[in-house]
Amino acid sequence: MNIVVCIKPTIESSAVTYDTQSGKPIRPTCVMLSDADLAALQTAFDQKQPLGAQVTALSIADERAEPLLHQALLAGADRAIRLWHSNSSATLDTHAAASAAAAAATTLKADLVICGVRSADIGSGFFPIALATVAQYELASRVLEIVWEGDKFNLIQKLENGWRTTQWVKAPAVLAVETEITRIRHNTVLGRTYRAGIARKLELWTPQSVGLDEMPRAMIQELDISLPRVRRRVAAPETKRVSALDLLRRKKSDGADSKQQRLVGAPEKIAKELLELIKKWSA
């Protein structure tokens, strides 16, 4: 059985800085494997011996992914493949990367493709869905447990509010696993797995290696994100306040609205005139 694990270079959110003038994010040069990718790798290693499987780590990324793929080899992967195009300046969105991964999985004749349920950076959870759709594999998401029975997998999946459900899938299939599916194990530098991984070589594939003339077209181009800037709010014109006295002054003797009418004189005189007007209006 062939198991392919999809990993990607991710950055630590706390390591992102911003340009003080433009507000654009400055991406750190250091990348890492996210908890989701580590869980996917360890899940594949857990299934390796029971199924007699070969595990291949696959990354659709530029040269920043190479240290991470070497890390996968040292952890127990049999092969590590980086698939990229010659134009290193071009970027891929999630759909394009998933399409390239699907072509690689088909070329490798993968029985099982394992990836994290969502990435640490974008976190949309769209990658496994797009991969399964393009490769025409069965899909199971939010997987917490995998049991191989006969010719199919019995899966336990995570639901909201602590609920669980089961699903049966047949190979070939794409499994998007939760981070709590397994416990990450540490391989010592003196261990057999680590020493065997040192001897393995990283494979560099081009689109032609998986039967593509070029990398899939990106549906959505990557956007530059800038920090929100403080905007000056235009003060709204003051609403003219009208008192009850002003409303009374705008009434004619017949009760119709009219222009403002000023009542001038002593308070006793004004009060008397107002009482007379009120009597007329109420009549």
C-alpha positions as CSV (number, residue, x, y, z in Angstrom):
1,M,0.0,0.0,0.0
2,N,1.2,3.5,-0.9
3,I,0.5,6.3,1.5
4,V,1.2,9.9,0.5
5,V,1.4,12.7,3.1
6,C,0.9,16.2,2.0
7,I,2.9,18.9,3.9
8,K,3.5,22.6,3.4
9,P,5.9,25.2,4.8
10,T,4.1,27.3,7.4
11,I,5.2,30.3,9.4
12,E,4.7,31.2,13.0
13,S,2.1,33.9,13.4
14,S,4.1,35.6,16.2
15,A,7.2,35.8,13.8
16,V,5.4,38.0,11.3
17,T,6.4,41.7,11.3
18,Y,5.0,44.6,9.5
19,D,6.5,47.5,7.5
20,T,6.0,50.7,9.5
21,Q,5.4,52.8,6.4
22,S,3.1,50.6,4.2
23,G,1.7,48.3,6.8
24,K,2.5,45.2,4.6
25,P,3.4,42.0,6.4
26,I,7.0,40.9,6.2
27,R,7.1,37.1,6.0
28,P,9.8,35.4,8.1
29,T,12.4,33.3,6.2
30,C,12.1,30.5,8.8
31,V,9.4,28.0,8.1
32,M,8.2,25.0,10.1
33,L,5.9,22.0,10.0
34,S,2.5,22.8,11.6
35,D,0.9,20.6,14.2
36,A,-1.6,19.4,11.5
37,D,1.2,18.2,9.2
38,L,3.1,16.5,12.1
39,A,-0.1,14.7,13.0
40,A,-0.6,13.6,9.4
41,L,3.0,12.3,9.2
42,Q,2.7,10.4,12.4
43,T,-0.6,8.9,11.4
44,A,1.0,7.6,8.2
45,F,3.9,6.1,10.3
46,D,1.4,4.5,12.7
47,Q,-0.2,2.7,9.7
48,K,3.1,1.9,8.0
49,Q,3.9,-1.4,9.8
50,P,0.3,-2.8,10.1
51,L,-0.4,-2.2,6.4
52,G,3.1,-2.9,5.1
53,A,2.9,0.5,3.5
54,Q,5.4,2.8,1.9
55,V,5.1,6.4,3.1
56,T,5.9,9.3,0.8
57,A,6.1,12.9,2.0
58,L,4.9,15.3,-0.7
59,S,5.1,19.1,-0.8
60,I,3.9,21.5,-3.5
61,A,6.3,24.3,-2.7
62,D,9.5,26.1,-3.5
63,E,12.9,25.3,-1.9
64,R,11.8,26.4,1.5
65,A,10.1,23.0,1.9
66,E,13.3,21.1,1.5
67,P,14.4,21.1,5.2
68,L,10.9,20.0,6.1
69,L,11.0,17.1,3.7
70,H,14.4,16.1,5.0
71,Q,12.8,16.2,8.5
72,A,10.1,13.8,7.2
73,L,12.7,11.4,5.9
74,L,14.5,11.4,9.3
75,A,11.2,10.7,11.0
76,G,10.5,7.6,8.9
77,A,9.3,8.5,5.4
78,D,10.5,6.2,2.7
79,R,10.4,9.0,0.0
80,A,10.2,12.8,0.0
81,I,9.2,14.7,-3.1
82,R,9.1,18.4,-3.8
83,L,6.9,19.3,-6.8
84,W,7.4,22.8,-8.2
85,H,7.7,24.7,-11.5
86,S,10.7,26.5,-13.0
87,N,9.1,30.0,-12.6
88,S,9.8,30.4,-8.9
89,S,8.2,33.8,-8.8
90,A,4.7,32.5,-9.6
91,T,2.4,31.6,-6.7
92,L,-0.2,29.0,-6.3
93,D,-3.5,29.2,-4.5
94,T,-5.1,26.3,-2.6
95,H,-6.9,24.9,-5.6
96,A,-3.9,24.9,-7.9
97,A,-1.7,23.3,-5.2
98,A,-4.3,20.6,-4.6
99,S,-4.6,19.9,-8.3
100,A,-0.8,19.5,-8.6
101,A,-0.9,17.2,-5.5
102,A,-3.7,15.2,-7.1
103,A,-1.6,14.6,-10.2
104,A,1.3,13.5,-8.1
105,A,-0.8,11.2,-6.0
106,T,-2.2,9.6,-9.2
107,T,1.3,9.2,-10.6
108,L,2.5,7.5,-7.3
109,K,-0.6,5.3,-7.4
110,A,-1.4,6.3,-3.9
111,D,-3.9,4.2,-2.0
112,L,-4.2,6.7,0.8
113,V,-3.5,10.5,0.9
114,I,-3.3,11.9,4.4
115,C,-3.2,15.6,5.2
116,G,-4.1,17.9,8.0
117,V,-7.7,18.9,8.3
118,R,-6.7,22.6,7.8
119,S,-3.4,24.5,7.4
120,A,-2.0,26.7,10.0
121,D,-1.9,29.8,7.8
122,I,-5.0,30.0,5.7
123,G,-7.0,27.4,7.7
124,S,-9.9,27.1,5.2
125,G,-9.9,23.3,5.1
126,F,-10.3,23.5,1.3
127,F,-7.2,21.6,0.3
128,P,-8.3,18.0,1.0
129,I,-11.6,18.7,-0.6
130,A,-10.1,20.0,-3.8
131,L,-7.5,17.2,-3.9
132,A,-10.1,14.5,-3.6
133,T,-12.3,16.1,-6.2
134,V,-9.5,16.4,-8.8
135,A,-8.1,12.9,-8.1
136,Q,-11.6,11.4,-7.9
137,Y,-10.8,9.8,-4.5
138,E,-13.1,9.2,-1.6
139,L,-12.9,11.9,1.1
140,A,-13.2,11.7,4.9
141,S,-12.6,14.8,7.0
142,R,-12.0,15.4,10.7
143,V,-10.7,11.9,11.2
144,L,-9.8,10.9,14.8
145,E,-9.1,7.1,14.3
146,I,-8.3,4.8,11.4
147,V,-8.9,1.0,11.5
148,W,-8.1,-1.1,8.4
149,E,-10.6,-3.9,8.0
150,G,-10.5,-6.1,5.0
151,D,-10.5,-3.9,1.9
152,K,-11.7,-0.7,3.5
153,F,-11.1,1.8,6.3
154,N,-13.3,2.2,9.3
155,L,-13.0,5.8,10.5
156,I,-14.1,7.7,13.5
157,Q,-14.8,11.4,12.8
158,K,-15.1,14.4,15.0
159,L,-18.4,16.4,15.2
160,E,-19.4,19.5,17.0
161,N,-20.1,19.6,20.8
162,G,-18.0,16.4,21.4
163,W,-20.1,14.1,19.2
164,R,-18.5,11.4,17.0
165,T,-19.5,9.5,13.9
166,T,-18.2,6.6,11.8
167,Q,-17.6,6.3,8.1
168,W,-16.4,3.5,5.9
169,V,-14.2,4.4,2.9
170,K,-12.4,2.3,0.3
171,A,-9.0,3.0,-1.2
172,P,-8.0,5.2,-2.9
173,A,-9.1,7.9,-0.4
174,V,-8.1,11.2,1.0
175,L,-8.1,11.5,4.8
176,A,-8.0,14.9,6.5
177,V,-6.9,14.2,10.1
178,E,-7.3,16.2,13.3
179,T,-4.2,17.0,15.3
180,E,-5.4,14.9,18.3
181,I,-5.5,11.7,16.2
182,T,-2.1,10.6,17.4
183,R,0.8,11.4,19.7
184,I,3.9,12.8,18.0
185,R,6.9,10.6,18.6
186,H,10.5,11.8,18.8
187,N,13.2,10.0,16.9
188,T,16.6,10.1,18.5
189,V,19.6,10.8,16.3
190,L,21.1,7.4,17.3
191,G,17.9,5.5,16.4
192,R,17.6,3.2,13.4
193,T,14.9,5.3,11.8
194,Y,16.9,8.5,12.0
195,R,20.1,6.8,10.6
196,A,18.1,5.3,7.7
197,G,16.6,8.7,6.8
198,I,20.0,10.2,6.5
199,A,20.8,8.0,3.6
200,R,17.6,8.8,1.7
201,K,17.6,11.6,-1.0
202,L,15.1,14.3,-1.7
203,E,13.4,14.0,-5.1
204,L,12.7,17.1,-7.1
205,W,9.8,16.8,-9.5
206,T,8.6,19.1,-12.3
207,P,5.0,19.3,-13.7
208,Q,6.1,17.1,-16.5
209,S,7.0,14.3,-14.0
210,V,3.3,14.0,-13.2
211,G,2.0,14.4,-16.7
212,L,1.3,18.1,-16.6
213,D,2.5,20.6,-19.2
214,E,2.6,23.3,-16.6
215,M,1.5,23.9,-13.0
216,P,-2.3,24.4,-12.6
217,R,-3.5,27.9,-13.0
218,A,-4.3,29.7,-9.8
219,M,-7.9,30.6,-9.4
220,I,-7.2,33.4,-7.0
221,Q,-4.0,35.3,-6.9
222,E,-2.2,35.9,-3.6
223,L,-3.0,39.4,-2.2
224,D,-0.8,41.7,-0.2
225,I,-2.3,42.2,3.2
226,S,-1.9,45.6,5.0
227,L,-2.8,46.6,8.4
228,P,-6.0,48.6,8.8
229,R,-5.3,52.3,9.0
230,V,-7.0,54.8,11.2
231,R,-9.5,56.8,9.1
232,R,-10.7,60.3,10.0
233,R,-14.4,60.3,10.3
234,V,-16.2,63.3,8.8
235,A,-18.2,65.0,11.5
236,A,-21.9,64.8,10.7
237,P,-23.8,68.1,10.5
238,E,-25.5,68.9,13.8
239,T,-29.2,68.1,13.8
240,K,-31.1,71.2,14.7
241,R,-32.9,70.6,17.9
242,V,-36.5,71.8,18.1
243,S,-38.1,72.3,21.5
244,A,-41.8,72.1,22.3
245,L,-41.9,75.8,22.6
246,D,-40.5,76.2,19.1
247,L,-43.2,73.8,17.8
248,L,-45.9,75.9,19.4
249,R,-44.5,79.0,17.9
250,R,-44.8,77.5,14.4
251,K,-48.5,77.0,14.7
252,K,-51.0,79.4,13.2
253,S,-54.3,80.1,14.8
254,D,-55.9,77.4,12.5
255,G,-53.4,74.8,13.6
256,A,-51.4,74.7,10.4
257,D,-47.6,74.7,10.3
258,S,-46.0,78.0,9.5
259,K,-42.7,79.7,9.8
260,Q,-41.3,80.3,13.2
261,Q,-43.2,82.8,15.2
262,R,-41.4,84.8,17.9
263,L,-43.2,85.7,21.0
264,V,-41.6,88.7,22.6
265,G,-42.5,90.3,25.9
266,A,-42.7,89.6,29.6
267,P,-43.1,86.0,30.7
268,E,-46.6,86.6,32.0
269,K,-47.6,88.1,28.6
270,I,-46.0,85.2,26.7
271,A,-47.7,82.6,28.9
272,K,-51.1,84.3,28.4
273,E,-50.6,84.3,24.6
274,L,-49.7,80.6,24.6
275,L,-52.8,79.7,26.6
276,E,-54.9,81.5,24.1
277,L,-53.3,79.7,21.2
278,I,-53.7,76.3,23.0
279,K,-57.4,77.0,23.5
280,K,-57.8,77.7,19.8
281,W,-55.9,74.6,18.7
282,S,-57.9,72.3,21.0
283,A,-61.3,73.8,20.0
